[in-house]
Amino acid sequence: MRRDSTGRYPIKADLARIANRAPRAMQSDIRALRDDWQAPLEFDHQKNGFYFTDPAWRLSSIKLSQGEQLGFFIAERI
């Protein structure tokens, strides 16, 4: 996560708006990133927002079959 033009980090509401999710759901996503994916995600109390302690960190890629991809996009549309 990057700072915005004012130098502040995104808060839960900002992340939820970007991801088109409810703030409560975003809290679960943040928890999953930290716990399940070992994301180096922290909250800066001075800047009042979330940031990655390792800016080079990325989610690992997931290989899906053509059928799984099709199913994913159909489910997303529904």
Backbone bond lengths (Angstrom), bond angles and torsions (degrees), N, CA, C in turn:
res aa  C-N    CA-C-N  psi(-1)  N-CA   C-N-CA  omega(-1)  CA-C   N-CA-C  phi
1 M - - - 1.432 - - 1.509 108.72 -
2 R 1.269 113.71 140.56 1.452 119.20 -176.87 1.511 110.53 -111.94
3 R 1.303 113.20 157.93 1.461 118.92 173.38 1.519 108.86 -70.41
4 D 1.315 116.18 151.47 1.460 119.52 175.41 1.526 108.92 -84.77
5 S 1.320 116.95 -173.87 1.464 120.84 -176.48 1.527 113.12 -63.49
6 T 1.332 117.23 -19.86 1.465 120.26 178.63 1.529 111.49 -90.40
7 G 1.338 117.62 -2.92 1.456 120.99 178.61 1.519 114.06 89.35
8 R 1.335 118.10 5.27 1.463 119.61 -179.84 1.516 110.63 -96.50
9 Y 1.325 115.23 154.62 1.459 121.88 177.50 1.524 109.01 -88.02
10 P 1.360 117.65 156.19 1.470 119.41 179.86 1.528 112.00 -71.93
11 I 1.318 115.07 143.01 1.463 121.77 173.70 1.523 108.29 -96.06
12 K 1.321 116.41 174.48 1.464 121.70 -179.03 1.531 111.87 -53.70
13 A 1.320 117.56 -43.45 1.467 121.04 -178.75 1.528 110.85 -63.79
14 D 1.338 117.80 -39.13 1.468 121.39 177.29 1.521 110.39 -62.47
15 L 1.331 116.16 -47.35 1.461 120.75 -179.26 1.524 111.08 -63.35
16 A 1.330 116.96 -40.39 1.467 121.01 179.19 1.524 110.57 -63.42
17 R 1.319 116.75 -40.69 1.467 120.76 179.47 1.540 110.02 -65.21
18 I 1.331 117.10 -43.89 1.468 121.33 179.78 1.525 110.78 -63.02
19 A 1.328 116.93 -41.91 1.467 122.08 -177.63 1.524 113.10 -87.12
20 N 1.341 117.05 -1.84 1.460 122.24 -178.90 1.529 110.78 57.87
21 R 1.348 115.16 48.96 1.464 122.31 -179.52 1.522 108.64 -132.19
22 A 1.305 115.81 162.73 1.463 121.04 175.75 1.531 108.76 -74.14
23 P 1.337 118.17 146.06 1.472 120.20 178.94 1.526 113.14 -54.70
24 R 1.311 118.01 -35.86 1.465 120.57 178.94 1.527 110.95 -66.61
25 A 1.331 116.59 -39.34 1.464 120.84 176.21 1.520 110.14 -66.66
26 M 1.322 116.41 -36.14 1.459 120.41 178.90 1.520 110.54 -63.67
27 Q 1.323 118.18 -35.33 1.468 120.73 176.79 1.523 110.27 -60.99
28 S 1.327 117.09 -40.41 1.468 120.70 176.54 1.521 110.84 -65.28
29 D 1.326 116.99 -38.96 1.459 121.08 178.34 1.527 111.05 -64.50
30 I 1.314 117.13 -41.67 1.468 122.03 178.19 1.524 109.67 -62.48
31 R 1.318 115.65 -44.63 1.469 120.43 178.73 1.532 110.31 -61.37
32 A 1.334 117.02 -42.70 1.466 121.03 179.37 1.527 110.82 -65.08
33 L 1.321 117.06 -41.26 1.462 119.28 177.29 1.527 111.20 -58.05
34 R 1.307 116.23 -44.77 1.471 120.56 -178.85 1.532 111.62 -70.38
35 D 1.325 116.45 -50.74 1.466 121.36 -170.63 1.526 113.77 -81.97
36 D 1.328 116.89 -43.80 1.462 120.61 -174.29 1.529 113.14 -89.73
37 W 1.320 116.14 -34.55 1.466 120.53 -175.73 1.530 112.73 -107.72
38 Q 1.329 117.47 2.85 1.466 123.18 179.55 1.529 112.57 51.60
39 A 1.324 115.87 39.81 1.465 120.51 177.54 1.526 109.00 -70.74
40 P 1.322 117.36 135.88 1.462 120.97 178.07 1.534 110.35 -80.50
41 L 1.315 116.00 63.48 1.459 123.74 -174.02 1.522 109.43 -103.04
42 E 1.312 116.08 126.28 1.464 121.76 -179.23 1.520 110.04 -131.72
43 F 1.316 114.72 163.60 1.458 121.38 175.89 1.524 108.03 -109.23
44 D 1.324 116.81 126.56 1.458 122.49 178.54 1.525 108.02 -96.14
45 H 1.318 116.73 112.68 1.467 120.33 -176.70 1.527 112.08 -70.81
46 Q 1.311 118.20 -29.75 1.464 120.30 178.36 1.522 111.69 -70.71
47 K 1.334 116.68 -40.43 1.465 120.85 179.31 1.516 111.87 -93.23
48 N 1.338 116.39 -4.81 1.456 123.28 176.45 1.527 112.56 54.87
49 G 1.334 116.19 52.36 1.452 118.98 178.55 1.518 112.03 -169.07
50 F 1.334 114.87 174.22 1.458 122.33 -177.53 1.521 110.51 -92.77
51 Y 1.338 115.17 149.56 1.458 121.01 176.43 1.527 109.20 -154.49
52 F 1.337 116.34 158.66 1.456 121.99 174.89 1.521 108.44 -90.39
53 T 1.329 117.21 128.07 1.459 120.55 177.54 1.523 110.67 -71.66
54 D 1.329 117.13 -22.17 1.461 122.59 174.66 1.526 107.01 -120.49
55 P 1.339 118.05 98.81 1.468 120.53 -176.31 1.526 113.85 -62.45
56 A 1.336 118.16 -16.84 1.465 121.47 -179.58 1.525 112.34 -84.65
57 W 1.346 118.88 -7.87 1.459 121.86 -176.85 1.530 110.02 -64.09
58 R 1.331 116.00 139.12 1.464 122.91 176.59 1.519 109.24 -138.14
59 L 1.317 116.29 151.94 1.461 120.77 172.48 1.522 108.26 -66.15
60 S 1.315 116.10 142.04 1.463 118.86 176.80 1.523 108.94 -70.97
61 S 1.309 116.47 150.61 1.460 120.10 -178.79 1.529 110.19 -75.91
62 I 1.303 114.72 154.88 1.459 121.49 -179.93 1.525 107.33 -121.95
63 K 1.316 116.89 128.05 1.460 120.78 178.51 1.525 108.92 -90.96
64 L 1.332 115.28 126.78 1.456 121.70 178.35 1.518 109.09 -123.11
65 S 1.328 115.18 144.20 1.468 119.13 174.85 1.529 108.28 -72.32
66 Q 1.324 115.97 167.91 1.456 120.71 179.11 1.536 110.45 -60.49
67 G 1.323 117.07 -39.60 1.467 121.20 178.44 1.517 112.06 -65.64
68 E 1.335 116.73 -39.94 1.468 120.66 178.02 1.521 110.86 -65.51
69 Q 1.331 116.57 -39.29 1.464 120.23 177.76 1.518 110.60 -64.04
70 L 1.312 116.22 -44.57 1.461 121.12 179.04 1.529 109.99 -60.91
71 G 1.335 117.03 -46.52 1.454 121.85 178.42 1.524 112.00 -59.39
72 F 1.313 115.98 -41.29 1.468 121.08 179.21 1.521 111.00 -60.54
73 F 1.338 116.75 -48.82 1.455 119.89 -177.29 1.528 112.89 -70.61
74 I 1.318 117.23 -31.86 1.467 120.15 175.05 1.529 109.54 -67.24
75 A 1.327 116.92 -45.44 1.465 120.75 179.33 1.523 110.74 -63.36
76 E 1.322 118.16 -36.52 1.463 121.85 179.77 1.524 110.56 -65.09
77 R 1.331 116.56 -36.21 1.470 121.15 179.35 1.526 111.99 -71.08
78 I 1.323 116.66 -32.37 1.464 121.10 -178.52 1.484 107.68 -77.54
